[in-house]
Amino acid sequence: MAPARAFPGYLLALSAGFIAVGVGLLFARYLPQDQSVWMALALIPLWLLLEGLLEALVHVFSLRARPGRLAVAAVVLAGFWGGALAYPLLAL
């Protein structure tokens, strides 16, 4: 039987980025325009949730590679704000 292939850490970071894009789109959709400052506060629990999720995935599935914290933070920031700023263009 062939050994299980390692799931690369960058794929975990990219999956966190896709989740962040979805959350950014949801926040831009449902938060009123005059209260967009609250979106910045959403990044703290989102990042903590994704850190916990990625750490759990690494331990549960015995993955050999895990994404760096700085990479996950950068991808989550870029994904969240990319989704939030792209929503007005998508809503046209």
Secondary structure, DSSP 8 states (H G I E B T S, - for coil): --------HHHHHHHHHHHHHHHHHHHHHHS-GGGTTHHHHHHHHHHHHHHHHHHHHHHHTT-S----HHHHHHHHHHHHHHHHHHHHHHT-
